[in-house]
Amino acid sequence: MKLRVALTLLLAAALPSEAQPDEALARARRLLMRVPLVDGHNDLPWQIREAAGGDLARYELRKRRTEGDTDIPRLREGLVSGQFWSVWIPSGLEHPARTQLEQIELTRRMIAAHADVFALAERADDIERAHREGRIASLLGMENGQALENSLGPLRAFHALGVRYMTLTHGRNTDWADSATDAATHRGLTPFGREVVREMNRLGMLVDLSHVSPDVMRQALDVSEAPVIFSHSAARALVDHPRDVPDDVLARMAKNGGVVMVTFIPAFVSAETAAWGKGVESLIQAAKSTEEIGRIQAEYAKTHGPEPRATLAQVADHIEHVARVAGYDHVGIGSDFYGGGPMPVGLEDVSRYPALFAELIRRGWSDENLTKLAGANIIRTLRAAETVAARLQKERPASTATFEAQGVK
């Protein structure tokens, strides 16, 4: 018996470290099998549109794919319980509302085609129900308020189609809100922009402040009666990138009750990657496809060298910073997997979430705070927005405000 134990210990010592059992990873997996993991942002619908013309049979989500970062086998391996599918549209489209409708239809068709795996979710209770059923709760998140075409009627129609958050801007300003990556023209929100926020509160649609300027962040927090979210952002104190969230805004999240969902995008979490990408950022923001983004980055690398790789540890640094400043009740995960380029080392695709939680376990995170990060915070935030909406719908009717009447500052 003693000889067998001694041989076992000797063999374990001789094995490479990666072959030995990883208790932190095992604990992370046990946790994520028990509690919902809800990611705030994944651009798979646009990837299906580009790569397969929206043909789900051609894209074959049920097989482990050699390209892209998202498919059903890897979602299962990553223990994902809920996903806000981004129904993104680029800025500057001639027919933004039509393209937005196409993206919503494609995403709903994707969910229905895999009903044994995905469950359309429109309320917080739906996320918890899907988790109990072993399915992935699938919510719709609009990314780019340009799709409204300066009208509140489309906003209500998109909500009726299942959209549960809207990112107010994308890479460029709308006519009523400033983008983080465009020259400020409105000093934040215009009067109509404030009305958009108020009507989103009445509907129960989460106000997403990723992509907006710091002035819009602050003004939206002033106006909103419901918790807001950042569906895919990081901490500006760690990386001075315009897409990241300043500490004064993070500090306001506790009073607001919302959640900052930390992204994995390399340029937002790594100062080295951000410095490399500063020259190419304006070119990327004008791109109309992930394929075009890839081409732009490849050309840029020819003259500036390869893009520095971000790391899983850097993502964990941002999560910890948000937790320190905003509070453990106000941090979540918003990866922004999009199939368009290398993600951080260790977080290459949707199978890798347990590795991130294992890193936080090694840093001393409790199961209680890991549960909040995984999904409890965003579920609570959505439920709070539903409660506010129920009250506001009793207090006021649908807004009839128009962009033309309210104008801009």
C-alpha positions in Angstrom: 0.0 0.0 0.0 2.8 2.4 1.0 4.6 1.6 -2.2 1.5 2.3 -4.3 1.1 5.7 -2.6 4.8 6.5 -3.1 4.6 5.6 -6.8 1.5 7.7 -7.3 3.2 10.8 -5.7 6.3 10.2 -7.7 4.3 10.0 -10.9 2.4 13.2 -10.1 5.6 15.1 -9.5 7.0 13.9 -12.8 4.0 15.0 -14.8 3.9 18.4 -16.4 1.9 20.9 -14.3 -0.8 21.2 -16.9 -1.5 17.5 -16.6 -2.0 17.6 -12.8 -5.5 18.1 -11.4 -6.6 21.8 -11.2 -8.8 22.1 -8.2 -9.6 25.7 -9.0 -10.8 24.7 -12.4 -12.8 21.8 -11.0 -14.4 24.1 -8.5 -15.3 26.6 -11.2 -17.0 23.9 -13.3 -19.0 22.7 -10.3 -20.1 26.2 -9.6 -21.2 26.9 -13.2 -23.1 23.7 -13.4 -25.1 24.8 -10.4 -25.7 28.6 -11.1 -26.6 30.4 -14.3 -23.7 31.9 -16.4 -25.2 34.8 -18.5 -23.0 36.5 -21.0 -24.0 40.1 -22.0 -22.8 40.2 -25.6 -22.0 37.8 -28.5 -22.2 38.9 -32.2 -22.8 35.4 -33.6 -26.0 36.5 -35.6 -23.9 38.9 -37.7 -21.3 36.3 -38.2 -24.0 33.9 -39.5 -25.2 36.7 -41.8 -21.8 37.3 -43.2 -20.4 33.8 -43.5 -23.6 32.0 -44.6 -26.0 34.7 -45.8 -28.2 33.9 -42.8 -28.5 30.2 -43.9 -28.5 28.3 -40.6 -28.1 24.9 -42.4 -24.9 26.2 -44.0 -23.5 27.5 -40.8 -24.0 24.3 -38.8 -24.0 25.4 -35.2 -24.3 21.9 -33.9 -20.8 20.9 -34.9 -17.6 22.2 -33.4 -16.4 24.7 -35.9 -12.8 25.3 -37.0 -13.5 29.0 -37.6 -15.2 31.5 -35.4 -15.4 31.3 -31.6 -19.0 30.2 -31.0 -21.0 27.0 -31.6 -23.2 24.7 -29.6 -20.6 22.2 -28.5 -18.3 24.9 -27.2 -21.2 26.8 -25.5 -21.9 23.5 -23.7 -18.3 23.0 -22.8 -18.2 26.6 -21.4 -21.2 25.9 -19.3 -23.1 28.9 -20.6 -26.7 29.2 -19.3 -27.8 32.5 -20.8 -26.7 34.6 -23.7 -27.7 38.1 -24.9 -27.3 37.7 -28.7 -26.3 41.0 -30.1 -28.4 42.0 -33.1 -25.8 44.6 -34.1 -26.1 46.8 -37.1 -23.2 49.0 -38.4 -23.4 52.8 -38.3 -24.1 54.6 -41.5 -26.5 52.2 -43.2 -29.0 53.5 -45.7 -31.8 51.4 -44.2 -30.9 50.8 -40.6 -34.4 49.7 -39.4 -34.7 47.1 -42.2 -31.3 45.7 -41.4 -32.2 45.7 -37.7 -35.4 43.7 -38.4 -33.4 41.2 -40.5 -31.0 40.7 -37.6 -33.8 40.1 -35.1 -35.6 37.7 -37.5 -32.3 35.8 -38.1 -31.6 35.5 -34.4 -35.1 34.3 -33.5 -34.9 31.8 -36.4 -31.6 30.6 -34.9 -33.1 30.1 -31.5 -36.2 28.3 -32.9 -34.1 26.0 -35.1 -32.2 24.7 -32.0 -35.1 24.7 -29.5 -33.6 21.7 -27.7 -30.6 23.9 -26.9 -31.8 27.5 -26.9 -34.8 29.0 -25.2 -36.1 32.5 -26.2 -36.0 34.6 -23.0 -37.8 37.9 -22.5 -37.9 38.1 -18.7 -35.6 37.4 -15.8 -37.8 34.4 -14.9 -37.2 32.9 -18.3 -33.5 32.8 -17.7 -33.9 30.8 -14.5 -36.5 28.5 -16.1 -34.2 27.7 -19.0 -31.3 27.0 -16.6 -33.5 24.5 -14.8 -34.4 22.9 -18.1 -30.8 22.6 -19.2 -31.2 25.0 -22.1 -29.4 28.3 -22.9 -31.6 31.3 -22.3 -31.4 33.5 -25.4 -32.1 37.2 -25.1 -31.9 39.8 -27.9 -29.8 42.9 -27.4 -29.8 45.7 -30.0 -26.5 47.4 -30.6 -26.9 50.8 -32.2 -29.7 53.2 -31.6 -29.5 54.4 -35.2 -32.0 51.6 -36.0 -34.7 53.8 -34.4 -34.4 56.2 -37.3 -35.2 59.0 -34.7 -38.6 57.6 -33.8 -40.0 56.0 -30.6 -42.4 53.9 -32.6 -39.7 51.5 -33.8 -38.3 51.3 -30.3 -41.7 49.9 -29.0 -41.9 47.6 -32.0 -38.4 46.2 -31.4 -39.3 45.6 -27.8 -42.5 43.7 -28.9 -40.2 41.5 -31.0 -38.2 40.5 -27.9 -35.4 43.0 -27.7 -34.4 43.5 -24.0 -31.6 46.0 -24.2 -30.4 48.6 -26.7 -26.9 50.1 -26.9 -27.6 53.7 -27.5 -24.8 54.2 -30.0 -22.1 52.2 -31.8 -19.0 53.6 -33.4 -20.6 56.8 -34.5 -22.9 59.3 -33.0 -26.6 59.0 -33.5 -28.6 62.2 -34.0 -29.4 62.2 -30.3 -26.5 60.7 -28.5 -22.7 60.9 -28.6 -20.5 57.8 -29.2 -17.3 57.2 -27.3 -15.4 56.8 -30.6 -16.8 59.9 -32.5 -16.3 63.6 -32.2 -18.8 64.8 -29.6 -21.5 67.0 -31.2 -24.4 66.9 -28.6 -22.5 67.3 -25.3 -24.1 63.9 -24.3 -27.8 63.3 -24.8 -30.1 65.6 -26.7 -33.7 66.2 -25.3 -34.9 63.4 -27.6 -32.1 61.2 -26.4 -33.4 61.7 -22.8 -36.8 60.7 -24.0 -35.4 57.5 -25.5 -34.1 56.6 -22.1 -37.4 57.4 -20.4 -39.3 55.3 -22.9 -36.9 52.4 -22.6 -37.6 52.6 -18.8 -41.3 52.5 -19.4 -41.0 49.4 -21.7 -38.6 47.5 -19.5 -35.8 47.6 -22.0 -32.4 47.9 -20.4 -30.4 51.0 -21.3 -27.0 49.8 -22.5 -24.2 52.4 -22.1 -21.4 50.5 -23.8 -20.1 52.5 -26.8 -21.4 55.9 -25.5 -19.4 58.9 -24.4 -18.8 59.5 -20.7 -21.2 62.5 -20.9 -23.9 60.2 -22.2 -23.1 57.7 -19.4 -23.5 60.3 -16.7 -26.6 61.9 -18.2 -28.3 58.6 -18.8 -27.7 57.8 -15.1 -29.3 61.1 -14.2 -32.4 60.4 -16.3 -32.9 56.6 -15.9 -35.4 55.4 -13.3 -34.3 51.8 -13.9 -30.9 50.1 -13.5 -28.7 50.5 -16.6 -26.0 48.1 -18.0 -22.8 48.2 -19.8 -23.1 45.0 -21.9 -19.5 44.8 -23.0 -17.0 47.3 -21.5 -14.0 47.4 -19.2 -12.3 49.8 -16.7 -10.7 53.0 -18.0 -8.5 53.3 -14.9 -6.6 50.2 -16.2 -6.7 50.9 -19.9 -7.2 54.5 -21.2 -9.5 53.5 -24.1 -12.6 55.6 -25.0 -14.7 52.5 -24.9 -13.9 51.8 -21.2 -15.8 53.1 -18.2 -14.4 55.9 -16.0 -14.2 55.3 -12.2 -16.7 58.1 -11.4 -19.3 56.3 -13.5 -18.4 52.9 -12.0 -18.9 54.4 -8.5 -22.5 55.5 -9.4 -23.5 51.9 -10.4 -24.2 50.9 -6.8 -26.9 53.6 -6.4 -28.3 52.9 -9.8 -28.5 49.2 -9.2 -27.1 48.2 -12.7 -24.2 46.0 -13.8 -21.0 46.5 -15.8 -20.4 43.4 -17.9 -16.7 43.1 -18.5 -15.6 42.5 -22.1 -12.8 40.3 -23.4 -11.9 42.5 -26.3 -8.1 42.8 -26.3 -7.8 46.5 -27.0 -10.1 47.3 -24.1 -8.4 45.1 -21.5 -4.7 45.4 -22.4 -2.8 48.7 -22.5 -0.2 47.2 -24.9 -2.9 46.0 -27.3 -4.7 49.4 -27.0 -1.5 51.3 -27.9 -1.0 49.1 -31.0 -4.5 49.5 -32.0 -4.8 53.3 -31.6 -3.8 54.0 -35.1 -6.2 51.4 -36.6 -9.2 52.1 -34.4 -10.7 54.8 -36.5 -10.5 52.5 -39.6 -12.2 49.7 -37.7 -15.0 51.8 -36.5 -15.9 52.7 -40.1 -15.9 49.0 -41.1 -19.2 47.4 -42.1 -18.3 43.7 -41.5 -16.1 41.6 -39.3 -14.4 40.4 -42.5 -13.4 44.0 -43.3 -12.1 44.5 -39.7 -9.9 41.4 -40.3 -8.5 42.8 -43.5 -7.8 46.2 -41.9 -6.0 44.7 -39.0 -3.9 42.5 -41.3 -2.8 45.4 -43.4 -2.0 47.5 -40.4 0.1 44.6 -38.9 2.3 44.6 -42.0 3.7 48.1 -41.1 3.3 48.1 -37.3 4.1 44.5 -36.4 1.7 41.9 -35.0 -0.9 42.9 -32.5 0.2 42.2 -28.8 -2.0 39.5 -27.3 -4.1 40.3 -24.3 -4.4 37.7 -21.5 -7.1 36.0 -19.3 -5.3 37.6 -16.3 -5.8 41.1 -17.7 -9.6 40.4 -18.1 -9.6 39.2 -14.5 -7.9 42.5 -13.5 -10.7 44.5 -15.0 -13.3 42.3 -13.3 -11.6 42.9 -9.9 -11.3 46.6 -10.5 -15.1 46.9 -11.4 -15.9 44.9 -8.3 -13.8 47.1 -6.1 -15.2 50.4 -7.4 -18.8 49.5 -8.3 -19.2 46.6 -5.9 -19.5 42.9 -6.3 -23.2 43.3 -6.9 -22.5 45.4 -10.1 -20.1 43.3 -12.2 -20.8 40.7 -14.8 -19.4 39.1 -17.9 -19.9 40.6 -21.4 -17.4 38.8 -23.6 -18.2 40.3 -27.1 -17.1 37.1 -28.9 -17.5 38.0 -32.5 -15.5 35.7 -34.7 -13.4 38.4 -36.1 -9.9 38.2 -34.5 -7.8 36.8 -31.7 -9.2 37.1 -28.2 -7.1 37.0 -25.1 -4.8 34.1 -24.5 -6.8 31.6 -22.4 -10.2 33.1 -23.5 -10.1 32.1 -27.2 -13.7 30.9 -27.5 -16.9 30.3 -25.6 -15.6 27.1 -24.0 -13.2 29.0 -21.8 -15.4 30.7 -19.2 -14.5 28.1 -16.5 -10.8 29.1 -16.9 -11.7 32.7 -16.1 -13.6 31.7 -13.0 -10.7 29.4 -11.9 -8.4 32.4 -12.1 -10.7 34.4 -9.8 -10.9 31.5 -7.4 -7.1 31.5 -7.2 -7.4 35.2 -6.4 -9.6 34.4 -3.4 -13.1 35.0 -4.8 -15.9 33.4 -2.8 -18.6 31.3 -4.4 -21.1 34.0 -3.4 -19.4 36.7 -5.4 -18.6 34.3 -8.3 -22.4 33.5 -8.5 -23.2 37.3 -8.7 -20.6 37.7 -11.4 -21.8 34.7 -13.4 -25.4 35.7 -13.7 -27.1 36.7 -10.5 -26.3 40.4 -11.0 -27.7 40.7 -14.5 -30.8 38.6 -13.7 -31.5 40.9 -10.7 -30.9 44.0 -12.9 -33.4 42.8 -15.6 -35.9 41.9 -12.9 -35.6 45.4 -11.4 -36.1 47.0 -14.9 -39.3 44.9 -15.2 -40.5 46.2 -11.9 -39.9 49.8 -12.8 -41.6 49.3 -16.2 -44.7 47.9 -14.5 -44.9 51.0 -12.3 -44.3 53.5 -15.2 -46.8 51.9 -17.4 -49.5 52.7 -14.8 -48.2 56.2 -14.5 -47.8 57.3 -18.1 -48.8 56.3 -21.6 -46.5 55.6 -24.5 -44.4 58.7 -25.4 -45.5 60.6 -28.4 -42.4 62.8 -28.4 -40.8 63.3 -31.8 -37.2 64.1 -32.7 -38.4 66.9 -34.9 -40.3 68.6 -32.1 -37.6 68.1 -29.4 -34.7 68.7 -31.7 -31.1 68.8 -30.3 -29.3 71.0 -27.8 
